[in-house]
Amino acid sequence: MKCFPTGLNYLFVLVCLAGSGCSLGRSASDDLKSTNPAVALQAQKVVDLQQQVDAQEKVYNDQRDAVRDREKAVDKQKEEADVEKKRLEALKNQLDGAKQNLKGVKTQAKTQ
């Protein structure tokens, strides 16, 4: 019989230690001080991985927030572009109307 878990059992122990803190009533930082080298070594792995997880969560959250900010900026630019498009359409309509009026004025001038 082996003292250390292997395979799926080992993975379960790691997940258990890292995820729910089930280190037999003690925290990983307490386990770092254990006189049992295997416990201290595993506790160090848990602490190291937790620090990596925390750092990666911060990187991920920062990136996610940056993407949201860029998406908001793009949405604002789209709204501004839509406003400018409507202004352009209104000016084109005014131009078309002015051209029609010019034709009308010319036609009226020829008949007088």
N, C-alpha and C positions, 0 to 999 in steps of 0.2 A: 504494500500500500504506500502510495506516494504522499508526502506531506504537503506539497505545493500543487495547486490546481493546474490542470492542463486543458488545452482545447477550449471547448465551449464553457466549461466550468471556470476556467481562468478569465475568459471574457466576461462572464457573469459577475465574477468577483470584482473585476475592474470597474464595470459599469455600476455595480452596487456601491463600491467605495467612492467613485467619482461623482455619481449622480445623486445619491440620496444620503451620503455621509454615513452609511451603516458600517462604521468601523468599530463595532462592538462597544458602543457607548462613548467612544473617545473621538476627538476630531483628528484629522490628518496631521495637524500641527503638533498635537500631543503624541501621536504615533511616531513622529520624527525622533522623539526622544527615547523611543523604546530601546530596551537593552537587547531585544531580539533583532539581529541585523536584517533578517528578511522583512520584518514588519517595518523597520525604519526605511529600508530601501524602497519598499512598495509605497509607503507613505510619501516619500520624496517624489516618486513618479506621479502620484496623485496630485501633489501640490504643484509640480511642474506643469502637468497637463491642465490643471485648473487655471493656472496663470496664462497658459497659451490660449485656452478657451476664452478667458476674459478679454485678452488682448485681441483675439480674432473677432469676438463679438463687437468690440469697439470699432475695429476697422470696418466690419460689415455695416454697422449702424451708421458710421460716418459716410460710407459710400452710398448707402440707401438714401440718406438725407440729402446728399449732393445730387443724386439722380432726381429726387423729388423737387429740389430747387430748380434744376435745369428744366424739368417738365413744366413747372409753373411758369418759368421764363418763356419757354416755347409757346405755351398756351396764351400768354399775354401778347407775344409777338403775332400769333395767329389772329387774335382779336383785333390788334392794331392794323394788321394787313387787311382784314375784312372791312374795317372802317374806311381805309384808304381806297379799297376796291369800290365800295359804295359811293364814295366821293367821286371817283373816276367815272363811274357809270352815270352819276348825276350830271357831271360836266359834259359827258358825251351826249346825253339827252338834251342838255341846253344847247350844245353846238348843233345838233341835228335840228332842233327847233329854230335856232337862229338862221341856219341855212334855208330852211323852208320859208321862213319869213322873208329872207332876202329874195328868194325866187318870187314870192308873192309881190313884194315891193317892186321888183323889176318888171313883172308882168303888168302890174297896175300902172307903172310909169310909161310903158309902151302904149297903153291904151288911152292915155290922156293927151 
